[in-house]
């Protein structure tokens, strides 16, 4: 008797197969079933003719793809999102999007967990507003030129695993697309501020390549776009620009292949107004102050702060000029961790109205300040007296004396005291200390080892109530050589 191996129906088969090897076609669902036994209805296995039918390795085996998948670790299902967790994601298939942890504005990805060697991964951003940076060498990512890569919008990154994830290429490889919102790729030519020079993506200046004339009128596609086309990757289809190109005005070059891929060109402040006028009493430098003149014009005392490199990453050799237009002193001070003229968190007073100071960054958190009031090698004539203001030292069992801020000082003794060795002695420096007895009198003053006296005899101060003595010192940078003038009661 002939056996029937082919059946049809309008749903998945619900009955036990009569014969192994039978085929059942679901004419409504468009699925094909293959009988692997005759025990129960579960012996009907679906043939994976659609991608959505492939769920387990058994399905792949039926489709003849099992060995290919295992050999290459390829699993090109629709993209699945991975969310960075403390720099790590875990690959589950061959095509993923990646997003920041907790939807932060930016995040770093340094490790992609993988169980199979020779795996392939296509990776792209989940959301262009949340930027992920691929970190070289921090975890298991091996990137070209040993450099981190900021993932770009609409770009697919192709990685191959072999002891580490190696970036083989991307959809933007070869410079075929324009950097998104890149304002540093073209910079103003210092020899001619109406022209631009090109800087490649890696930041290397090609000083001999002039790209185009900065227009004073509206740009037209026929001429200006063609002039830029030879030096900027991508065909230009649209340019917008502000008439006259004032400082910080910009025009945009758009890539014809990708409307999201644009280059913003901005006219720099070179040759323009580079003065930053500050009318308040406090100001902290910002990155845009580089190569500018910061004018401190408040009539009261002012303080200008140099921030740490971690707060504002000024490039080394940054130069900033500070002008004191106000009548009161302007103090330039380093934030905690900033060394000013070899002094940690040091400061410099410009001091005189219409004087200036030049700030130069010489290291990560090191600055040198040269003030126009500190002139050497020049004979100067003054029409008004020049002097040091007298400061008051803090009385106590041990009296401290910082010569940097207290070149001429006074102290009133309220008991028997010791004058500790001073700090910041300068070879050739002259210093004066006025010592007063209190209303009781008979107070004594001992001295640290740095103080030296004529004939090696330590002076005895006047002892009367409210007596005043003056001690004048000259220093060699190590010791303080003193002479006492007694009893100015």
SVG drawing of the C-alpha trace seen along z (x, -y; Angstrom):
<svg xmlns="http://www.w3.org/2000/svg" viewBox="-6 -114 89 116">
<polyline fill="none" stroke="black" stroke-width="0.4" points="0.0,0.0 1.4,-3.4 2.4,-5.7 1.5,-9.4 4.5,-11.6 3.1,-15.0 0.4,-16.8 -1.1,-20.3 -3.1,-22.3 -4.0,-25.8 -2.1,-25.7 0.9,-23.9 0.3,-20.1 -1.3,-19.0 -1.4,-15.2 1.4,-12.6 3.3,-12.0 2.2,-8.8 5.6,-8.2 9.1,-9.6 10.2,-11.8 6.8,-13.2 6.5,-16.9 3.6,-19.1 3.0,-22.6 1.1,-25.2 -0.5,-27.1 -1.7,-29.9 1.5,-30.5 3.8,-29.7 5.9,-27.3 7.2,-23.8 7.4,-21.0 9.6,-17.8 8.6,-14.6 11.6,-13.2 9.6,-10.4 6.2,-8.9 5.8,-9.3 3.9,-12.5 3.1,-15.8 6.3,-17.3 8.1,-15.1 7.2,-17.8 10.3,-20.1 10.0,-23.3 12.4,-23.9 14.0,-27.3 13.3,-29.0 12.9,-32.4 15.5,-34.3 12.9,-34.5 12.6,-30.7 16.3,-30.3 16.4,-30.2 18.7,-27.4 21.7,-25.5 19.4,-22.7 17.6,-25.1 20.9,-26.1 21.9,-22.5 18.7,-21.9 19.5,-24.9 23.0,-23.7 24.6,-26.7 25.7,-25.2 29.4,-24.6 29.7,-28.0 28.3,-29.7 30.7,-27.8 33.7,-28.4 33.3,-32.2 31.0,-33.0 28.7,-34.8 25.3,-35.6 23.8,-38.4 20.5,-38.8 18.9,-42.3 21.1,-44.6 20.7,-44.2 21.6,-47.0 24.5,-46.7 24.7,-49.1 28.1,-50.0 28.5,-48.9 31.7,-50.3 33.5,-50.2 32.3,-46.7 29.7,-45.1 29.1,-41.4 28.7,-40.3 25.8,-38.0 25.7,-38.1 27.6,-39.7 25.7,-43.0 25.2,-45.3 24.5,-48.9 26.1,-50.4 24.8,-53.0 26.2,-54.8 25.7,-53.7 22.5,-55.2 22.1,-57.2 25.0,-59.5 26.1,-62.1 29.3,-60.2 31.0,-57.0 34.1,-54.9 34.1,-51.3 37.3,-49.4 36.3,-45.8 34.0,-43.6 33.5,-40.2 33.7,-37.3 33.9,-33.5 34.9,-32.4 38.2,-33.2 37.9,-34.6 34.5,-36.3 33.3,-39.1 31.5,-42.2 29.8,-45.0 29.3,-47.9 27.5,-51.3 26.1,-54.0 22.6,-53.4 22.0,-57.1 24.0,-59.9 23.4,-62.2 25.2,-59.8 28.8,-59.4 30.9,-56.3 34.7,-56.3 36.5,-53.1 39.6,-53.0 42.8,-51.5 44.8,-49.2 42.8,-49.8 40.9,-46.5 40.8,-44.2 40.5,-46.7 43.4,-47.1 42.9,-50.2 44.9,-51.7 47.8,-54.0 47.3,-53.0 44.8,-55.8 41.3,-56.0 38.4,-56.4 35.3,-58.5 32.4,-56.7 30.8,-58.8 27.1,-58.9 26.0,-56.6 29.3,-54.8 29.7,-51.0 32.9,-49.7 34.1,-46.2 36.1,-44.3 37.7,-40.9 38.7,-39.0 42.0,-37.2 43.4,-37.5 42.0,-41.0 39.4,-42.9 41.1,-44.4 39.5,-47.2 39.7,-46.1 37.9,-49.1 34.8,-51.2 32.3,-52.6 34.2,-55.9 37.6,-54.3 39.8,-56.0 38.6,-59.4 35.5,-59.1 33.4,-61.1 33.7,-64.5 34.2,-64.8 31.0,-65.7 31.0,-69.3 34.8,-69.4 36.0,-73.0 39.7,-72.2 40.2,-70.6 40.6,-74.0 42.4,-76.8 43.4,-80.4 46.7,-80.9 48.9,-83.1 50.6,-84.5 47.4,-85.6 44.3,-85.8 42.0,-85.8 43.0,-82.2 42.7,-78.8 45.2,-76.0 44.2,-72.3 44.8,-70.1 44.2,-66.4 42.1,-64.3 45.1,-63.2 45.9,-66.8 49.0,-67.2 49.2,-70.6 49.8,-70.7 51.1,-74.3 51.7,-74.4 48.1,-73.5 45.9,-76.5 42.3,-75.5 40.2,-78.6 39.8,-82.3 37.6,-83.3 34.7,-85.2 33.4,-88.6 30.3,-88.0 27.9,-85.1 29.5,-81.8 28.3,-80.4 28.4,-76.7 29.9,-77.3 33.2,-78.8 33.8,-78.6 32.5,-75.0 34.8,-73.8 37.8,-75.5 37.2,-73.5 36.2,-70.3 39.8,-69.3 40.9,-69.3 37.9,-68.2 36.7,-64.6 33.2,-64.2 31.3,-66.0 29.9,-69.4 26.3,-70.0 25.3,-72.7 27.2,-75.6 25.7,-78.2 27.5,-81.3 27.1,-84.6 27.9,-87.7 31.2,-89.4 32.4,-86.5 32.8,-88.3 34.7,-86.6 33.1,-83.3 30.8,-83.4 30.8,-80.1 29.7,-78.4 29.0,-74.7 30.1,-72.2 27.7,-69.3 28.6,-65.9 26.3,-64.8 26.5,-61.2 25.3,-61.9 23.3,-65.0 24.3,-64.3 28.0,-64.6 29.0,-68.2 32.0,-70.4 31.7,-73.7 34.3,-76.3 34.6,-79.2 36.7,-82.3 39.2,-82.6 40.0,-85.6 43.5,-86.0 43.9,-89.6 40.6,-90.5 39.6,-91.8 41.3,-89.5 40.6,-91.4 38.5,-89.9 37.4,-92.7 36.5,-91.8 34.7,-94.3 34.3,-92.1 36.7,-91.6 37.3,-87.9 37.9,-85.9 39.1,-82.4 40.8,-81.8 39.1,-79.8 40.4,-78.0 39.3,-80.8 41.6,-83.2 44.6,-81.6 46.6,-84.2 44.2,-86.9 44.6,-90.0 42.5,-89.8 41.7,-93.3 41.0,-93.7 39.2,-97.0 37.4,-97.0 38.4,-99.9 38.6,-97.5 41.2,-94.9 40.9,-92.0 42.0,-88.4 42.6,-86.4 42.9,-82.6 44.9,-80.2 42.9,-76.8 44.5,-73.4 45.1,-71.5 42.4,-69.0 39.9,-71.9 41.1,-73.7 43.6,-72.0 45.6,-74.9 48.2,-73.7 51.8,-74.0 53.4,-77.3 50.0,-79.1 50.6,-82.8 48.0,-85.1 48.5,-88.9 46.8,-90.4 46.3,-94.2 45.5,-96.0 43.3,-98.9 41.8,-99.4 43.5,-101.5 43.7,-98.7 46.0,-95.7 45.3,-92.8 46.6,-89.5 47.2,-86.6 47.1,-83.4 47.4,-79.7 44.6,-77.3 45.6,-74.5 47.9,-72.3 49.2,-75.0 52.8,-76.1 53.4,-79.8 57.1,-80.9 58.2,-77.8 55.7,-78.3 52.9,-75.9 49.6,-77.8 51.8,-80.9 50.6,-84.4 51.9,-87.6 50.6,-91.1 50.6,-93.4 50.3,-96.2 50.3,-99.4 47.4,-100.7 48.1,-100.3 50.7,-97.6 50.7,-94.2 51.8,-90.6 52.5,-87.9 51.4,-84.4 53.2,-81.5 52.3,-77.8 55.5,-75.8 54.3,-72.4 51.1,-70.5 50.4,-72.7 53.3,-75.1 53.2,-78.8 55.7,-81.6 54.5,-85.2 56.5,-88.2 55.2,-91.5 56.0,-94.9 56.6,-96.2 59.5,-93.7 62.1,-95.4 65.8,-94.5 68.9,-95.9 67.4,-99.4 68.1,-102.6 64.8,-104.1 63.9,-107.5 60.8,-107.9 58.9,-111.1 57.1,-109.6 58.3,-107.5 58.5,-103.8 58.0,-101.6 56.8,-98.4 53.7,-98.4 54.2,-97.3 52.5,-94.0 51.7,-92.6 53.1,-89.2 51.0,-87.0 52.2,-87.0 52.7,-83.6 55.1,-81.4 56.8,-80.9 56.5,-83.7 56.5,-82.9 57.9,-85.3 57.2,-84.7 59.4,-87.2 57.6,-86.9 54.6,-88.8 56.2,-90.6 59.4,-92.4 58.7,-95.2 56.8,-93.9 56.0,-94.5 55.0,-92.4 53.9,-93.2 55.2,-90.8 52.7,-89.7 55.1,-87.2 58.6,-85.6 58.8,-84.6 61.0,-82.8 61.3,-84.2 61.5,-81.1 63.7,-80.9 62.0,-82.9 60.8,-81.4 61.6,-82.7 64.9,-84.4 66.4,-85.9 70.1,-86.6 70.5,-90.4 67.1,-90.9 66.7,-93.5 64.1,-93.1 63.0,-95.2 61.2,-94.0 59.7,-96.4 59.4,-94.8 57.1,-96.4 56.8,-95.6 53.2,-95.4 52.0,-97.5 53.6,-95.1 57.1,-95.1 60.1,-92.9 59.3,-90.5 62.3,-88.6 62.8,-87.4 64.9,-84.4 65.9,-83.7 66.2,-80.8 69.6,-79.6 69.3,-81.5 69.7,-84.9 73.3,-86.1 74.6,-89.1 77.7,-91.3 80.5,-89.7 78.2,-86.7 76.4,-88.5 72.7,-88.0 71.0,-91.4 68.9,-92.0 65.8,-94.1 64.5,-97.1 62.3,-96.0 60.3,-99.1 56.5,-99.0 55.5,-99.9 59.2,-100.2 60.0,-99.9 63.1,-98.3 64.0,-98.0 66.0,-95.1 67.3,-95.5 68.5,-92.4 70.4,-91.7 70.1,-88.1 72.4,-85.9 69.5,-83.5 70.6,-81.2 71.1,-83.5 69.7,-86.8 72.4,-89.2 70.8,-91.7 71.6,-95.0 69.4,-96.3 68.4,-99.9 67.0,-100.0 64.5,-101.9 62.3,-104.1 59.9,-104.6"/>
</svg>
